[in-house]
Amino acid sequence: MFWKFDLHSSSHIDTLLEREDVTLKELMDEEDVLQECKAQNRKLIEFLLKSECLEDLVSFIIEEPPQEMDEKIRYK
């Protein structure tokens, strides 16, 4: 009777999104953020659609990162 047990594990992203002070940078540091977007995680998509998040995402795309940053972090 395996259906009696809750085998659904929530992702770390869901745990982060439950916090009120979560930042876009914290979410972007998660390794499975892309997979969660592909899986159409409703909480994640709603968070990313906030105007301040969209503005930050666009700035990440169009602005060159500072040269003094570590290369691995610059192009993440």
Backbone torsions as a table, in degrees:
resi	resn	phi	psi	omega
1	MET	NA	63.8	-177.0
2	PHE	-69.6	-20.1	-178.5
3	TRP	-73.1	-8.7	176.7
4	LYS	-76.2	-20.2	-177.1
5	PHE	-97.8	141.6	177.9
6	ASP	-84.7	99.6	-178.3
7	LEU	-94.8	1.3	178.7
8	HIS	-77.5	119.1	178.2
9	SER	-104.4	130.8	179.3
10	SER	-79.5	147.6	-178.8
11	SER	-78.0	163.3	177.9
12	HIS	-65.9	-28.7	178.2
13	ILE	-64.7	-42.0	177.0
14	ASP	-61.1	-39.2	177.9
15	THR	-63.8	-42.2	177.7
16	LEU	-64.3	-40.5	-176.9
17	LEU	-69.7	-18.4	176.9
18	GLU	-73.6	-21.6	176.7
19	ARG	-75.9	146.6	179.4
20	GLU	-80.9	-24.1	-175.2
21	ASP	-101.9	21.6	-179.3
22	VAL	-69.1	143.0	-179.7
23	THR	-112.5	161.2	177.7
24	LEU	-62.4	-37.8	179.6
25	LYS	-61.3	-40.3	177.8
26	GLU	-62.6	-42.0	179.5
27	LEU	-68.1	-39.9	-178.7
28	MET	-68.9	-21.3	177.6
29	ASP	-76.6	-14.6	179.3
30	GLU	-74.6	137.9	-177.5
31	GLU	-70.8	-29.8	-174.2
32	ASP	-99.4	19.9	-178.9
33	VAL	-65.2	-39.0	179.5
34	LEU	-66.2	-42.1	178.7
35	GLN	-64.3	-37.8	178.7
36	GLU	-67.6	-34.8	175.3
37	CYS	-66.5	-43.4	178.5
38	LYS	-63.8	-32.5	178.7
39	ALA	-81.5	2.4	178.0
40	GLN	57.8	50.1	175.2
41	ASN	-64.1	111.5	-172.4
42	ARG	-60.2	-43.3	-179.6
43	LYS	-62.2	-42.4	-179.3
44	LEU	-66.0	-44.8	-179.3
45	ILE	-64.2	-42.0	177.9
46	GLU	-62.7	-38.4	177.7
47	PHE	-65.8	-44.0	-178.0
48	LEU	-69.0	-22.2	-179.8
49	LEU	-84.0	-5.1	175.2
50	LYS	-63.8	144.0	-174.1
51	SER	-59.0	-39.9	-179.5
52	GLU	-67.2	-33.4	177.6
53	CYS	-71.0	-41.6	178.3
54	LEU	-62.4	-40.3	177.6
55	GLU	-62.4	-42.7	179.0
56	ASP	-65.6	-41.0	179.5
57	LEU	-63.2	-42.4	178.3
58	VAL	-64.8	-41.3	179.0
59	SER	-65.8	-34.1	175.9
60	PHE	-61.6	-33.7	-176.8
61	ILE	-78.7	-43.3	-170.7
62	ILE	-93.1	-17.3	-178.7
63	GLU	-100.5	138.1	177.9
64	GLU	-75.9	133.6	178.6
65	PRO	-69.0	153.9	-179.8
66	PRO	-59.9	144.2	-177.8
67	GLN	-67.2	-28.2	-176.2
68	GLU	-76.8	-8.3	177.9
69	MET	-72.9	155.4	173.6
70	ASP	-62.4	139.2	-175.0
71	GLU	-60.5	-36.5	179.5
72	LYS	-63.3	-37.7	179.9
73	ILE	-78.7	-36.8	-177.9
74	ARG	-57.7	-40.8	-173.2
75	TYR	-106.6	16.6	176.5
76	LYS	-68.5	NA	NA
